[in-house]
Amino acid sequence: MSAVEAVLRGRAAAESLMLDTCVVHRPGEPVTDADGNVTPSLTLLYTGPCKIQQTLAQSSNPVAGGHRYTVQDVRWDTPVLSVPFEVDDVVTITDAVLDPQLTGKVYRVAEPFHKTGATAQRTRVEEVVA
């Protein structure tokens, strides 16, 4: 079996484990609505299969603006041929077959992923829990 065939088989195996579904948006320029509320515009990047996996059993607890936050480091896997993601893209889990508690969770892309011969995009994301 060639290296290319091995990678393609690995991709099929990795994708078979992506049982969750997510939607990804990229925040853009601020938009002001009729009531004067300002929110970032959102561009839809991706809707499709994914997998969530917490990478560390511990979290950090930064303090900002007088509030303490819990930040958990999480790995988010998508198919290799999905779009390239960037820091600050927003990932929302829309369906989680094996863990319904993941449905509705929102993550921020912390580091993009690049690798020759990858079987999945394994992107580091952060869930910020206030």
Rosetta constraint file for C-alpha pairs under 8 A:
AtomPair CA 1 CA 5 HARMONIC 6.15 0.50
AtomPair CA 1 CA 6 HARMONIC 6.58 0.50
AtomPair CA 2 CA 6 HARMONIC 6.25 0.50
AtomPair CA 3 CA 7 HARMONIC 6.20 0.50
AtomPair CA 4 CA 8 HARMONIC 6.19 0.50
AtomPair CA 4 CA 117 HARMONIC 7.95 0.50
AtomPair CA 5 CA 9 HARMONIC 6.16 0.50
AtomPair CA 6 CA 10 HARMONIC 6.11 0.50
AtomPair CA 7 CA 11 HARMONIC 6.12 0.50
AtomPair CA 7 CA 117 HARMONIC 6.03 0.50
AtomPair CA 7 CA 118 HARMONIC 7.12 0.50
AtomPair CA 7 CA 119 HARMONIC 6.21 0.50
AtomPair CA 8 CA 12 HARMONIC 6.35 0.50
AtomPair CA 8 CA 119 HARMONIC 7.34 0.50
AtomPair CA 9 CA 13 HARMONIC 6.25 0.50
AtomPair CA 10 CA 14 HARMONIC 6.06 0.50
AtomPair CA 10 CA 119 HARMONIC 5.37 0.50
AtomPair CA 11 CA 15 HARMONIC 6.02 0.50
AtomPair CA 11 CA 79 HARMONIC 7.47 0.50
AtomPair CA 11 CA 80 HARMONIC 7.56 0.50
AtomPair CA 11 CA 118 HARMONIC 7.59 0.50
AtomPair CA 11 CA 119 HARMONIC 4.17 0.50
AtomPair CA 11 CA 120 HARMONIC 6.25 0.50
AtomPair CA 12 CA 16 HARMONIC 6.16 0.50
AtomPair CA 12 CA 119 HARMONIC 7.86 0.50
AtomPair CA 13 CA 17 HARMONIC 6.92 0.50
AtomPair CA 14 CA 18 HARMONIC 6.97 0.50
AtomPair CA 14 CA 79 HARMONIC 7.95 0.50
AtomPair CA 14 CA 119 HARMONIC 6.28 0.50
AtomPair CA 14 CA 120 HARMONIC 6.40 0.50
AtomPair CA 15 CA 49 HARMONIC 7.84 0.50
AtomPair CA 15 CA 50 HARMONIC 7.94 0.50
AtomPair CA 15 CA 78 HARMONIC 7.57 0.50
AtomPair CA 15 CA 79 HARMONIC 6.20 0.50
AtomPair CA 15 CA 120 HARMONIC 7.39 0.50
AtomPair CA 17 CA 51 HARMONIC 7.16 0.50
AtomPair CA 18 CA 49 HARMONIC 5.58 0.50
AtomPair CA 18 CA 50 HARMONIC 4.65 0.50
AtomPair CA 18 CA 51 HARMONIC 4.72 0.50
AtomPair CA 18 CA 77 HARMONIC 7.45 0.50
AtomPair CA 18 CA 78 HARMONIC 7.31 0.50
AtomPair CA 19 CA 49 HARMONIC 6.39 0.50
AtomPair CA 19 CA 50 HARMONIC 6.46 0.50
AtomPair CA 19 CA 51 HARMONIC 6.44 0.50
AtomPair CA 19 CA 96 HARMONIC 6.89 0.50
AtomPair CA 19 CA 97 HARMONIC 6.37 0.50
AtomPair CA 19 CA 98 HARMONIC 7.80 0.50
AtomPair CA 20 CA 49 HARMONIC 5.63 0.50
AtomPair CA 20 CA 50 HARMONIC 5.14 0.50
AtomPair CA 20 CA 51 HARMONIC 5.64 0.50
AtomPair CA 20 CA 52 HARMONIC 7.83 0.50
AtomPair CA 20 CA 93 HARMONIC 7.24 0.50
AtomPair CA 20 CA 94 HARMONIC 7.69 0.50
AtomPair CA 20 CA 95 HARMONIC 5.56 0.50
AtomPair CA 20 CA 96 HARMONIC 4.48 0.50
AtomPair CA 20 CA 97 HARMONIC 6.13 0.50
AtomPair CA 21 CA 47 HARMONIC 7.31 0.50
AtomPair CA 21 CA 48 HARMONIC 5.33 0.50
AtomPair CA 21 CA 49 HARMONIC 4.50 0.50
AtomPair CA 21 CA 50 HARMONIC 5.54 0.50
AtomPair CA 21 CA 51 HARMONIC 7.87 0.50
AtomPair CA 21 CA 93 HARMONIC 5.99 0.50
AtomPair CA 21 CA 94 HARMONIC 5.53 0.50
AtomPair CA 21 CA 95 HARMONIC 5.07 0.50
AtomPair CA 21 CA 96 HARMONIC 6.55 0.50
AtomPair CA 22 CA 46 HARMONIC 7.85 0.50
AtomPair CA 22 CA 47 HARMONIC 5.70 0.50
AtomPair CA 22 CA 48 HARMONIC 5.68 0.50
AtomPair CA 22 CA 49 HARMONIC 6.37 0.50
AtomPair CA 22 CA 50 HARMONIC 6.40 0.50
AtomPair CA 22 CA 91 HARMONIC 6.66 0.50
AtomPair CA 22 CA 92 HARMONIC 5.48 0.50
AtomPair CA 22 CA 93 HARMONIC 4.31 0.50
AtomPair CA 22 CA 94 HARMONIC 5.03 0.50
AtomPair CA 22 CA 95 HARMONIC 6.92 0.50
AtomPair CA 23 CA 44 HARMONIC 7.66 0.50
AtomPair CA 23 CA 45 HARMONIC 7.69 0.50
AtomPair CA 23 CA 46 HARMONIC 5.62 0.50
AtomPair CA 23 CA 47 HARMONIC 4.38 0.50
AtomPair CA 23 CA 48 HARMONIC 6.73 0.50
AtomPair CA 23 CA 91 HARMONIC 5.90 0.50
AtomPair CA 23 CA 92 HARMONIC 5.40 0.50
AtomPair CA 23 CA 93 HARMONIC 6.60 0.50
AtomPair CA 23 CA 94 HARMONIC 6.83 0.50
AtomPair CA 24 CA 44 HARMONIC 6.13 0.50
AtomPair CA 24 CA 45 HARMONIC 5.47 0.50
AtomPair CA 24 CA 46 HARMONIC 5.08 0.50
AtomPair CA 24 CA 47 HARMONIC 6.45 0.50
AtomPair CA 24 CA 89 HARMONIC 6.79 0.50
AtomPair CA 24 CA 90 HARMONIC 5.50 0.50
AtomPair CA 24 CA 91 HARMONIC 4.54 0.50
AtomPair CA 24 CA 92 HARMONIC 6.38 0.50
AtomPair CA 25 CA 42 HARMONIC 5.67 0.50
AtomPair CA 25 CA 43 HARMONIC 5.24 0.50
AtomPair CA 25 CA 44 HARMONIC 4.54 0.50
AtomPair CA 25 CA 45 HARMONIC 5.43 0.50
AtomPair CA 25 CA 46 HARMONIC 7.26 0.50
AtomPair CA 25 CA 89 HARMONIC 5.85 0.50
AtomPair CA 25 CA 90 HARMONIC 5.20 0.50
AtomPair CA 25 CA 91 HARMONIC 6.70 0.50
AtomPair CA 26 CA 42 HARMONIC 5.47 0.50
AtomPair CA 26 CA 43 HARMONIC 5.09 0.50
AtomPair CA 26 CA 44 HARMONIC 6.60 0.50
AtomPair CA 26 CA 45 HARMONIC 6.77 0.50
AtomPair CA 26 CA 88 HARMONIC 7.25 0.50
AtomPair CA 26 CA 89 HARMONIC 4.63 0.50
AtomPair CA 26 CA 90 HARMONIC 6.20 0.50
AtomPair CA 27 CA 40 HARMONIC 5.67 0.50
AtomPair CA 27 CA 41 HARMONIC 5.68 0.50
AtomPair CA 27 CA 42 HARMONIC 4.65 0.50
AtomPair CA 27 CA 43 HARMONIC 6.53 0.50
AtomPair CA 27 CA 88 HARMONIC 7.49 0.50
AtomPair CA 27 CA 89 HARMONIC 6.59 0.50
AtomPair CA 27 CA 90 HARMONIC 7.49 0.50
AtomPair CA 28 CA 40 HARMONIC 5.53 0.50
AtomPair CA 28 CA 41 HARMONIC 4.84 0.50
AtomPair CA 28 CA 42 HARMONIC 5.78 0.50
AtomPair CA 28 CA 43 HARMONIC 7.13 0.50
AtomPair CA 29 CA 40 HARMONIC 5.55 0.50
AtomPair CA 29 CA 41 HARMONIC 5.65 0.50
AtomPair CA 30 CA 38 HARMONIC 6.17 0.50
AtomPair CA 30 CA 39 HARMONIC 5.34 0.50
AtomPair CA 30 CA 40 HARMONIC 4.08 0.50
AtomPair CA 30 CA 41 HARMONIC 5.75 0.50
AtomPair CA 31 CA 38 HARMONIC 5.47 0.50
AtomPair CA 31 CA 39 HARMONIC 5.43 0.50
AtomPair CA 31 CA 40 HARMONIC 5.78 0.50
AtomPair CA 31 CA 41 HARMONIC 5.94 0.50
AtomPair CA 32 CA 36 HARMONIC 5.54 0.50
AtomPair CA 32 CA 37 HARMONIC 5.40 0.50
AtomPair CA 32 CA 38 HARMONIC 4.39 0.50
AtomPair CA 32 CA 39 HARMONIC 6.57 0.50
AtomPair CA 33 CA 37 HARMONIC 5.45 0.50
AtomPair CA 33 CA 38 HARMONIC 6.60 0.50
AtomPair CA 45 CA 83 HARMONIC 7.01 0.50
AtomPair CA 46 CA 82 HARMONIC 7.23 0.50
AtomPair CA 46 CA 83 HARMONIC 6.87 0.50
AtomPair CA 49 CA 78 HARMONIC 6.44 0.50
AtomPair CA 49 CA 79 HARMONIC 7.52 0.50
AtomPair CA 50 CA 76 HARMONIC 6.92 0.50
AtomPair CA 50 CA 77 HARMONIC 5.40 0.50
AtomPair CA 50 CA 78 HARMONIC 4.69 0.50
AtomPair CA 50 CA 79 HARMONIC 7.40 0.50
AtomPair CA 51 CA 76 HARMONIC 5.73 0.50
AtomPair CA 51 CA 77 HARMONIC 5.00 0.50
AtomPair CA 51 CA 78 HARMONIC 6.76 0.50
AtomPair CA 52 CA 74 HARMONIC 7.01 0.50
AtomPair CA 52 CA 75 HARMONIC 5.92 0.50
AtomPair CA 52 CA 76 HARMONIC 4.75 0.50
AtomPair CA 52 CA 77 HARMONIC 6.48 0.50
AtomPair CA 53 CA 74 HARMONIC 5.77 0.50
AtomPair CA 53 CA 75 HARMONIC 5.13 0.50
AtomPair CA 53 CA 76 HARMONIC 6.44 0.50
AtomPair CA 54 CA 72 HARMONIC 7.64 0.50
AtomPair CA 54 CA 73 HARMONIC 6.32 0.50
AtomPair CA 54 CA 74 HARMONIC 4.28 0.50
AtomPair CA 54 CA 75 HARMONIC 5.98 0.50
AtomPair CA 55 CA 73 HARMONIC 6.01 0.50
AtomPair CA 55 CA 74 HARMONIC 5.27 0.50
AtomPair CA 55 CA 75 HARMONIC 6.13 0.50
AtomPair CA 56 CA 72 HARMONIC 7.67 0.50
AtomPair CA 56 CA 73 HARMONIC 6.27 0.50
AtomPair CA 56 CA 74 HARMONIC 7.48 0.50
AtomPair CA 58 CA 72 HARMONIC 7.31 0.50
AtomPair CA 59 CA 70 HARMONIC 6.47 0.50
AtomPair CA 59 CA 71 HARMONIC 5.62 0.50
AtomPair CA 59 CA 72 HARMONIC 4.82 0.50
AtomPair CA 59 CA 73 HARMONIC 6.89 0.50
AtomPair CA 60 CA 70 HARMONIC 5.80 0.50
AtomPair CA 60 CA 71 HARMONIC 5.28 0.50
AtomPair CA 60 CA 72 HARMONIC 6.78 0.50
AtomPair CA 61 CA 68 HARMONIC 6.34 0.50
AtomPair CA 61 CA 69 HARMONIC 5.29 0.50
AtomPair CA 61 CA 70 HARMONIC 4.64 0.50
AtomPair CA 61 CA 71 HARMONIC 6.26 0.50
AtomPair CA 62 CA 68 HARMONIC 5.86 0.50
AtomPair CA 62 CA 69 HARMONIC 5.58 0.50
AtomPair CA 62 CA 70 HARMONIC 6.88 0.50
AtomPair CA 62 CA 71 HARMONIC 7.65 0.50
AtomPair CA 63 CA 67 HARMONIC 5.44 0.50
AtomPair CA 63 CA 68 HARMONIC 4.31 0.50
AtomPair CA 63 CA 69 HARMONIC 6.18 0.50
AtomPair CA 64 CA 68 HARMONIC 6.53 0.50
AtomPair CA 64 CA 69 HARMONIC 7.79 0.50
AtomPair CA 68 CA 130 HARMONIC 7.25 0.50
AtomPair CA 69 CA 128 HARMONIC 6.91 0.50
AtomPair CA 69 CA 129 HARMONIC 6.08 0.50
AtomPair CA 69 CA 130 HARMONIC 5.07 0.50
AtomPair CA 70 CA 128 HARMONIC 6.10 0.50
AtomPair CA 70 CA 129 HARMONIC 5.33 0.50
AtomPair CA 70 CA 130 HARMONIC 6.62 0.50
AtomPair CA 71 CA 126 HARMONIC 6.52 0.50
AtomPair CA 71 CA 127 HARMONIC 5.96 0.50
AtomPair CA 71 CA 128 HARMONIC 4.85 0.50
AtomPair CA 71 CA 129 HARMONIC 6.42 0.50
AtomPair CA 72 CA 126 HARMONIC 5.77 0.50
AtomPair CA 72 CA 127 HARMONIC 5.57 0.50
AtomPair CA 72 CA 128 HARMONIC 6.79 0.50
AtomPair CA 73 CA 124 HARMONIC 7.15 0.50
AtomPair CA 73 CA 125 HARMONIC 6.43 0.50
AtomPair CA 73 CA 126 HARMONIC 5.18 0.50
AtomPair CA 73 CA 127 HARMONIC 7.06 0.50
AtomPair CA 74 CA 124 HARMONIC 5.91 0.50
AtomPair CA 74 CA 125 HARMONIC 5.30 0.50
AtomPair CA 74 CA 126 HARMONIC 5.80 0.50
AtomPair CA 74 CA 127 HARMONIC 7.31 0.50
AtomPair CA 75 CA 122 HARMONIC 6.21 0.50
AtomPair CA 75 CA 123 HARMONIC 5.68 0.50
AtomPair CA 75 CA 124 HARMONIC 4.72 0.50
AtomPair CA 75 CA 125 HARMONIC 5.94 0.50
AtomPair CA 76 CA 121 HARMONIC 7.86 0.50
AtomPair CA 76 CA 122 HARMONIC 5.73 0.50
AtomPair CA 76 CA 123 HARMONIC 5.21 0.50
AtomPair CA 76 CA 124 HARMONIC 6.22 0.50
AtomPair CA 76 CA 125 HARMONIC 6.47 0.50
AtomPair CA 77 CA 120 HARMONIC 6.13 0.50
AtomPair CA 77 CA 121 HARMONIC 5.36 0.50
AtomPair CA 77 CA 122 HARMONIC 4.56 0.50
AtomPair CA 77 CA 123 HARMONIC 6.21 0.50
AtomPair CA 78 CA 82 HARMONIC 6.77 0.50
AtomPair CA 78 CA 120 HARMONIC 5.86 0.50
AtomPair CA 78 CA 121 HARMONIC 5.19 0.50
AtomPair CA 78 CA 122 HARMONIC 6.87 0.50
AtomPair CA 79 CA 119 HARMONIC 7.66 0.50
AtomPair CA 79 CA 120 HARMONIC 5.07 0.50
AtomPair CA 79 CA 121 HARMONIC 5.95 0.50
AtomPair CA 80 CA 118 HARMONIC 6.97 0.50
AtomPair CA 80 CA 119 HARMONIC 6.50 0.50
AtomPair CA 80 CA 120 HARMONIC 4.74 0.50
AtomPair CA 80 CA 121 HARMONIC 5.06 0.50
AtomPair CA 84 CA 112 HARMONIC 7.84 0.50
AtomPair CA 85 CA 89 HARMONIC 6.71 0.50
AtomPair CA 85 CA 109 HARMONIC 7.61 0.50
AtomPair CA 85 CA 112 HARMONIC 6.07 0.50
AtomPair CA 86 CA 109 HARMONIC 6.64 0.50
AtomPair CA 86 CA 111 HARMONIC 7.27 0.50
AtomPair CA 86 CA 112 HARMONIC 5.76 0.50
AtomPair CA 87 CA 108 HARMONIC 7.43 0.50
AtomPair CA 87 CA 109 HARMONIC 4.91 0.50
AtomPair CA 87 CA 110 HARMONIC 5.21 0.50
AtomPair CA 87 CA 111 HARMONIC 5.78 0.50
AtomPair CA 87 CA 112 HARMONIC 6.53 0.50
AtomPair CA 88 CA 108 HARMONIC 5.36 0.50
AtomPair CA 88 CA 109 HARMONIC 5.06 0.50
AtomPair CA 88 CA 110 HARMONIC 6.56 0.50
AtomPair CA 89 CA 108 HARMONIC 5.85 0.50
AtomPair CA 89 CA 109 HARMONIC 5.32 0.50
AtomPair CA 90 CA 106 HARMONIC 6.93 0.50
AtomPair CA 90 CA 107 HARMONIC 5.85 0.50
AtomPair CA 90 CA 108 HARMONIC 4.91 0.50
AtomPair CA 90 CA 109 HARMONIC 6.48 0.50
AtomPair CA 91 CA 106 HARMONIC 5.57 0.50
AtomPair CA 91 CA 107 HARMONIC 5.03 0.50
AtomPair CA 91 CA 108 HARMONIC 6.27 0.50
AtomPair CA 91 CA 109 HARMONIC 7.42 0.50
AtomPair CA 92 CA 103 HARMONIC 7.99 0.50
AtomPair CA 92 CA 104 HARMONIC 6.12 0.50
AtomPair CA 92 CA 105 HARMONIC 5.77 0.50
AtomPair CA 92 CA 106 HARMONIC 4.49 0.50
AtomPair CA 92 CA 107 HARMONIC 6.48 0.50
AtomPair CA 93 CA 102 HARMONIC 6.55 0.50
AtomPair CA 93 CA 103 HARMONIC 5.15 0.50
AtomPair CA 93 CA 104 HARMONIC 5.27 0.50
AtomPair CA 93 CA 105 HARMONIC 5.57 0.50
AtomPair CA 93 CA 106 HARMONIC 6.59 0.50
AtomPair CA 94 CA 103 HARMONIC 5.32 0.50
AtomPair CA 94 CA 104 HARMONIC 5.79 0.50
AtomPair CA 95 CA 100 HARMONIC 7.23 0.50
AtomPair CA 95 CA 102 HARMONIC 7.59 0.50
AtomPair CA 95 CA 103 HARMONIC 5.09 0.50
AtomPair CA 95 CA 104 HARMONIC 7.69 0.50
AtomPair CA 96 CA 100 HARMONIC 5.19 0.50
AtomPair CA 96 CA 101 HARMONIC 7.64 0.50
AtomPair CA 96 CA 102 HARMONIC 5.96 0.50
AtomPair CA 96 CA 103 HARMONIC 5.50 0.50
AtomPair CA 99 CA 103 HARMONIC 7.77 0.50
AtomPair CA 105 CA 127 HARMONIC 7.80 0.50
AtomPair CA 106 CA 127 HARMONIC 6.43 0.50
AtomPair CA 107 CA 125 HARMONIC 5.88 0.50
AtomPair CA 107 CA 126 HARMONIC 5.31 0.50
AtomPair CA 107 CA 127 HARMONIC 4.67 0.50
AtomPair CA 107 CA 128 HARMONIC 7.31 0.50
AtomPair CA 108 CA 125 HARMONIC 5.31 0.50
AtomPair CA 108 CA 126 HARMONIC 5.27 0.50
AtomPair CA 108 CA 127 HARMONIC 6.57 0.50
AtomPair CA 109 CA 123 HARMONIC 7.16 0.50
AtomPair CA 109 CA 124 HARMONIC 6.27 0.50
AtomPair CA 109 CA 125 HARMONIC 4.36 0.50
AtomPair CA 109 CA 126 HARMONIC 6.55 0.50
AtomPair CA 110 CA 123 HARMONIC 7.83 0.50
AtomPair CA 110 CA 124 HARMONIC 5.60 0.50
AtomPair CA 110 CA 125 HARMONIC 4.93 0.50
AtomPair CA 110 CA 126 HARMONIC 6.35 0.50
AtomPair CA 111 CA 123 HARMONIC 6.28 0.50
AtomPair CA 111 CA 124 HARMONIC 5.31 0.50
AtomPair CA 111 CA 125 HARMONIC 6.93 0.50
AtomPair CA 112 CA 123 HARMONIC 5.52 0.50
AtomPair CA 112 CA 124 HARMONIC 6.93 0.50
AtomPair CA 113 CA 121 HARMONIC 6.04 0.50
AtomPair CA 113 CA 122 HARMONIC 6.01 0.50
AtomPair CA 113 CA 123 HARMONIC 5.22 0.50
AtomPair CA 113 CA 124 HARMONIC 7.75 0.50
AtomPair CA 114 CA 118 HARMONIC 7.90 0.50
AtomPair CA 114 CA 121 HARMONIC 7.42 0.50
